[in-house]
Amino acid sequence: MSFSVALFAEEHLEKTDMPVAQTSKEGAWTGIDVSVVGKYAEKYGHPPRDPYINTDQGDLLLFVFTAAGVIGGFVIGFNVRKIFYEKE
């Protein structure tokens, strides 16, 4: 008697009433910058401000990483060619 893994997994799915690990509550999962650095910054009179370039909007962050990859790839490729393939 053999059972396929997919069939076994489908048959034994049970619904549980366990809470999910991540909730949508405000402040439930704060990063170290908010929970630690932000607390001390406000304590010493430096409230948080908006960043100069907000990369959380749209595809700006994707564009920045793509541009950095293209520039880095060009520099690395040029230097590899110059070091290993062009002999003086």
RAGI-V311623 format. One record per backbone hydrogen bond with DSSP energy under -1.0 kcal/mol. NH is the residue of the N-H (numbers start at 1). CO is the residue of the C=O. If there is no record, write none. Layout:
<<NH,CO> <NH,CO>>
This chain:
<<8,4> <9,5> <10,6> <11,7> <12,8> <28,25> <35,31> <36,32> <37,32> <38,33> <40,36> <41,37> <42,38> <43,39> <44,40> <45,42> <46,41> <60,57> <63,59> <64,60> <65,61> <66,62> <67,63> <68,64> <69,65> <70,66> <71,67> <72,68> <73,69> <74,70> <75,71> <76,72> <77,73> <78,74> <79,75> <80,76> <81,77> <82,78> <83,79> <84,80> <85,81> <86,81>>
